[in-house]
Amino acid sequence: MGSDEEILESIGRLREERKAVILAHNYQRPEIQDIADYVGDSLGLARQASSVDAEVIVFCGVHFMAETSAIVNPGKMTLLPEPAAGCPLADTITPEGLITLKKLHPRAVVVTYVNSTAAVKAESDYCCTSGNAVEVVRAIDAPEIIFTPDKNLGRYVQRVTGRELIIWEGCCPIHDDITAPMVMELKRLHPAALVVAHPECREEVLELADEVASTSGMFKVIENAVTDEIIVLTEAGMGYPLGKRFPARRLYFPREEPLCPNMKLITLEKVERSLRDLAPMVTVAEDIRLNALLAVERMLEIG
Ligand code: SF4
C-alpha cells in the first residue's frame, strides 16, 4: 500500500486513463469528497450520472445510488469501490412486499424514494428524492398514492401536501435516532441558532425545526440564514461540505454521530483499486433497468 500522496497520484493517473468521473455523496469521508468531480445528494448525483461525459463512473456512495447510476447510464461502467456499502433503509422493502401492497390498493400510484433497490424502483411509478418528494406527490393525479420506503419522509410529504398517503413503515436508522430531547438540548445551548432538519427525521424532530431541507437544500438554507449559528439535523458527515462552503458559520450537530457506517466504507485505497481493476461493477438486469428507468425519468422530469 502506498502513501496518501502515491495513492492520490495513482488515482489522478488512472482516472485519466480510464476516462472516469468520480461522484461522491455529501456523507462520504472528507478525503473522498476532496477527490470527487462532483459532490452532492442523491438527486444531484443522479442528474450528474445521466449527463456526465465519461466511460467509467466511480460512485462513492451506497449501493442503491450506484444502481441508480447504472439505471440511467447503460452505456457506461458504474463502479462501487466497496460493494458492501448498503443502505438499511433501502433494505426495509422488497419488490415482493411492494407487489403485495399494490394488490391491496390496485388503483394506487406508487412513489418510491430513491433510497431503494432497482428492483423496488422497477415496481414503482415514480421515484423521488428528499428534495423533490413534495413536488412529485403534488404532480400526481390519482385516487390513492403509496409512498415507500421511508415513513418519516412520507409523513412529512403527507403533512405538507395535505394528501393522504399509504406509507411503508421503513426508516433510516441514522436520522430516526435523532430525538426531540437532543434537539431541545441543542436549542437550549444555542438559543439564537436556526434549526434545519432532513425530512428523514421523525415528525416530532421536524416540528422543532425552522426549516426542513434535503442535503442540497441545506446549502441554500444556510446561505440565506440571517444567523451564523445553525443546528443541523442530519448525518454528521454533512459538517464537512457545509463547513467548507460556509467557514464563518457555526454548525451544531446532535452529537459527533449520527454517522452512517455504510457511507464511510469507501477509502482512497478502494477508489484506486476500483479504478485499476475496473471492479466491483454494479449492473442491473435489463428488464428491471427499463422499468426502473421510467420511474427515475418521471422524477427527473418533475424536478
Ligand atoms: S444515511 Fe440512512 S438513508 Fe443514507 S445511506 Fe445511511 S442508512 Fe441509508
Residues whose N, C-alpha, C, O or C-beta is under 5 A from the ligand:
A	BS01	SF4	V62 G86 C87 P88 L89 N115 C172 P173 I174 E235 C260
